[in-house]
């Protein structure tokens, strides 16, 4: 084999590896479509609606509108699950029962075995979906909108809220977030972890405590007995979220 052919083969191999990596980090739309096809027929509370984003003409969201909503919540699921998964289903149902309009967004997904770190490549697309969700809620007459996000979904919301085009939100409620604040929050924050959450989550929450807004209601909350997925503690979580939103809506977060 000549030196020229060796170089050619090396270039081809490197290009193939780069192409493989790019495909690995691209959203798995086929998997997302399969997830959507499975969950939509099983929706009990709320209705399936479809949002348009710059990269996807139809993005599933599940919308529940109480008769007289006190506020709205865009709800974002975590890694490996979907817009109507157990904890997310419970949160959106509990909040709707308490008078909060809810829109649970389907986030972009990777292959089932993709590590959490690879999802950073999808944050931009996740932000587009959050923006579309905010716009949809406003189109329905909901003006005071919070973001309620679990685990990886909280990281996606964190990146969105730090971005230049981010819409102002009434409140932000990250649950089990494993990251520092991407920028100092401008809105009231209820930063929630479980008592038995992952060590990485608890360490990140301790570091975030110094970056909370200096208003009258922003704080960190530990759900007693709760793990990362709030097994058996969903009601306590939902009640805490509703109380916080009621305080925000009542104007109780002034300096």
C-alpha positions as CSV (number, residue, x, y, z in Angstrom):
1,X,0.0,0.0,0.0
2,X,1.4,3.4,-1.0
3,X,1.6,6.4,1.4
4,X,-1.0,8.2,-0.7
5,X,-3.5,5.3,-0.5
6,X,-2.9,5.1,3.3
7,X,-3.6,8.8,3.7
8,X,-6.7,8.4,1.5
9,X,-8.0,5.4,3.6
10,X,-7.3,7.3,6.9
11,X,-9.3,10.3,5.7
12,X,-12.2,8.1,4.6
13,X,-12.1,6.3,8.0
14,X,-12.1,9.6,9.9
15,X,-14.9,11.0,7.8
16,X,-17.0,7.8,8.4
17,X,-16.4,8.1,12.2
18,X,-17.4,11.8,12.2
19,X,-20.5,11.0,10.2
20,X,-21.4,8.1,12.6
21,X,-20.9,10.4,15.6
22,X,-23.1,13.1,14.0
23,X,-25.8,10.6,13.3
24,X,-25.6,9.2,16.9
25,X,-26.2,12.7,18.3
26,X,-29.0,13.6,15.9
27,X,-32.5,13.3,17.3
28,X,-34.1,9.9,16.8
29,X,-37.3,11.0,15.2
30,X,-38.4,7.5,14.4
31,X,-38.2,6.5,18.0
32,X,-40.0,9.7,19.0
33,X,-42.8,8.9,16.5
34,X,-43.1,5.4,18.0
35,X,-43.4,6.8,21.5
36,X,-46.0,9.3,20.4
37,X,-48.0,6.6,18.7
38,X,-48.0,4.5,21.9
39,X,-49.0,7.2,24.4
40,X,-51.6,9.3,22.6
41,X,-54.3,6.6,22.6
42,X,-53.8,6.2,26.4
43,X,-54.2,9.9,27.3
44,X,-56.9,10.2,30.0
45,X,-56.6,13.8,31.2
46,X,-56.2,16.5,28.6
47,X,-55.9,16.4,24.9
48,X,-53.1,15.8,22.4
49,X,-52.1,18.9,20.5
50,X,-49.4,19.3,18.0
51,X,-46.9,22.2,17.9
52,X,-44.8,23.4,15.0
53,X,-41.2,24.2,15.5
54,X,-38.4,25.1,13.0
55,X,-37.2,21.5,12.9
56,X,-40.4,19.5,13.4
57,X,-43.8,20.2,11.8
58,X,-45.7,18.1,14.5
59,X,-44.4,18.0,18.1
60,X,-46.7,16.3,20.6
61,X,-47.9,18.2,23.7
62,X,-50.7,17.2,26.1
63,X,-52.9,20.2,27.0
64,X,-55.3,20.4,30.0
65,X,-57.3,23.6,30.5
66,X,-59.3,24.1,33.7
67,X,-62.4,26.2,33.5
68,X,-60.8,29.2,35.3
69,X,-57.0,28.7,35.3
70,X,-55.1,30.5,37.9
71,X,-51.8,30.1,36.0
72,X,-50.2,27.9,33.4
73,X,-47.3,25.4,33.5
74,X,-45.2,24.0,30.7
75,X,-44.1,20.6,31.9
76,X,-40.9,19.0,30.7
77,X,-40.0,15.3,31.1
78,X,-36.6,13.8,31.7
79,X,-34.3,11.2,30.1
80,X,-35.7,8.1,28.6
81,X,-39.4,8.9,29.3
82,X,-42.1,10.9,27.6
83,X,-44.8,13.6,28.0
84,X,-47.2,11.3,29.8
85,X,-44.8,9.1,31.8
86,X,-45.7,8.3,35.4
87,X,-44.4,11.3,37.4
88,X,-45.1,13.7,34.6
89,X,-48.7,12.4,34.2
90,X,-49.3,12.7,37.9
91,X,-47.9,16.3,38.0
92,X,-49.9,17.5,35.1
93,X,-53.1,15.9,36.3
94,X,-52.6,17.2,39.9
95,X,-51.9,20.7,38.7
96,X,-54.9,20.7,36.3
97,X,-57.1,19.6,39.2
98,X,-55.8,22.5,41.2
99,X,-56.7,25.0,38.5
100,X,-53.4,25.3,36.6
101,X,-53.5,24.9,32.8
102,X,-50.8,22.4,31.9
103,X,-49.0,21.7,28.6
104,X,-46.7,18.6,28.8
105,X,-44.1,18.7,26.0
106,X,-42.6,15.8,24.2
107,X,-38.8,16.4,24.2
108,X,-36.5,15.2,21.4
109,X,-34.9,11.8,22.1
110,X,-31.8,9.8,21.2
111,X,-31.4,6.1,21.0
112,X,-32.6,4.2,24.0
113,X,-29.0,3.5,25.2
114,X,-27.6,7.0,24.6
115,X,-25.9,8.5,27.7
116,X,-27.1,11.7,29.4
117,X,-24.1,13.6,28.2
118,X,-25.0,13.2,24.6
119,X,-28.3,15.0,25.1
120,X,-26.5,18.4,25.3
121,X,-26.5,18.2,21.5
122,X,-30.4,18.4,21.6
123,X,-30.7,21.4,24.0
124,X,-31.2,23.9,21.1
125,X,-34.0,21.8,19.6
126,X,-35.5,21.4,23.1
127,X,-35.5,25.2,23.5
128,X,-37.5,25.5,20.2
129,X,-40.1,23.2,21.7
130,X,-40.3,25.1,24.9
131,X,-40.7,28.3,23.0
132,X,-43.5,26.8,20.9
133,X,-45.2,25.6,24.1
134,X,-45.0,29.1,25.7
135,X,-46.5,30.6,22.5
136,X,-49.3,28.0,22.5
137,X,-50.2,28.7,26.1
138,X,-50.4,32.4,25.4
139,X,-52.6,31.7,22.3
140,X,-55.0,30.0,24.7
141,X,-55.2,33.1,26.9
142,X,-52.8,31.9,29.6
143,X,-50.5,34.7,30.4
144,X,-48.8,33.7,33.7
145,X,-46.8,30.6,32.7
146,X,-44.3,28.6,34.8
147,X,-41.9,26.0,33.6
148,X,-42.0,22.8,35.7
149,X,-39.2,20.4,34.6
150,X,-37.8,17.1,35.9
151,X,-34.2,15.9,35.7
152,X,-32.8,16.2,32.2
153,X,-35.9,18.2,31.3
154,X,-34.7,20.7,34.0
155,X,-31.3,20.9,32.3
156,X,-33.1,21.6,29.0
157,X,-35.2,24.3,30.5
158,X,-32.1,25.7,32.2
159,X,-30.4,26.1,28.9
160,X,-33.5,27.6,27.3
161,X,-33.9,30.2,30.0
162,X,-30.3,31.3,29.6
163,X,-30.7,31.8,25.9
164,X,-31.2,35.2,24.3
165,X,-34.6,34.6,22.8
166,X,-36.1,33.0,25.9
167,X,-39.6,34.2,26.8
168,X,-40.1,35.6,30.3
169,X,-41.8,33.1,32.5
170,X,-43.7,33.7,35.7
171,X,-41.8,31.1,37.7
172,X,-39.4,28.2,37.2
173,X,-39.5,24.9,39.1
174,X,-36.7,22.6,38.4
175,X,-37.0,19.1,40.0
176,X,-33.9,17.0,40.5
177,X,-31.7,19.1,38.3
178,X,-28.1,18.0,38.1
179,X,-26.6,21.2,36.7
180,X,-25.6,24.7,37.9
181,X,-27.8,27.6,36.9
182,X,-26.8,28.5,33.3
183,X,-27.5,32.1,34.1
184,X,-28.8,33.9,37.2
185,X,-32.6,33.3,37.2
186,X,-34.8,36.4,36.5
187,X,-38.0,34.7,37.8
188,X,-39.0,33.2,41.1
189,X,-37.5,29.7,41.5
190,X,-38.6,26.7,43.6
191,X,-35.6,24.4,43.3
192,X,-36.8,20.9,44.4
193,X,-34.8,17.8,45.2
194,X,-35.7,14.5,46.9
195,X,-34.3,13.7,50.3
196,X,-32.9,10.5,48.8
197,X,-32.0,12.0,45.4
198,X,-28.9,11.1,43.4
199,X,-25.7,12.4,45.0
200,X,-24.9,14.5,41.9
201,X,-28.3,16.2,42.1
202,X,-27.8,17.0,45.8
203,X,-24.3,18.4,45.2
204,X,-25.5,20.5,42.4
205,X,-28.4,21.9,44.4
206,X,-26.0,22.9,47.2
207,X,-23.9,24.8,44.7
208,X,-27.0,26.5,43.2
209,X,-28.3,27.8,46.6
210,X,-26.1,30.9,46.2
211,X,-27.6,31.7,42.9
212,X,-31.3,31.9,43.8
213,X,-33.1,35.1,43.1
214,X,-33.2,37.5,46.1
215,X,-37.0,37.7,46.3
216,X,-39.5,36.8,49.0
217,X,-40.4,33.3,47.7
218,X,-37.5,31.8,45.8
219,X,-36.1,28.9,47.8
220,X,-34.9,25.3,47.7
221,X,-37.2,22.5,48.9
222,X,-36.4,18.9,49.9
223,X,-39.2,16.5,49.6
224,X,-39.0,14.2,52.6
225,X,-38.6,10.6,51.7
226,X,-38.4,11.4,48.0
227,X,-36.0,9.8,45.6
228,X,-35.1,11.2,42.2
229,X,-38.4,9.9,40.7
230,X,-40.5,10.9,43.8
231,X,-41.7,7.4,44.2
232,X,-44.6,7.5,46.6
233,X,-44.1,11.3,47.1
234,X,-45.8,12.7,44.0
235,X,-48.7,14.2,46.0
236,X,-46.3,16.1,48.3
237,X,-44.4,17.3,45.2
238,X,-47.6,18.5,43.4
239,X,-48.9,20.3,46.5
240,X,-45.6,22.1,46.9
241,X,-45.7,23.2,43.3
242,X,-49.3,24.4,43.5
243,X,-48.6,26.4,46.7
244,X,-45.6,28.1,45.1
245,X,-47.6,29.0,42.0
246,X,-50.4,30.4,44.1
247,X,-47.8,32.6,46.0
248,X,-46.4,33.8,42.7
249,X,-49.8,34.6,41.2
250,X,-50.9,36.4,44.4
251,X,-47.8,38.7,44.1
252,X,-46.1,37.2,47.1
253,X,-42.6,37.2,45.6
254,X,-41.8,40.9,45.9
255,X,-38.4,41.9,47.2
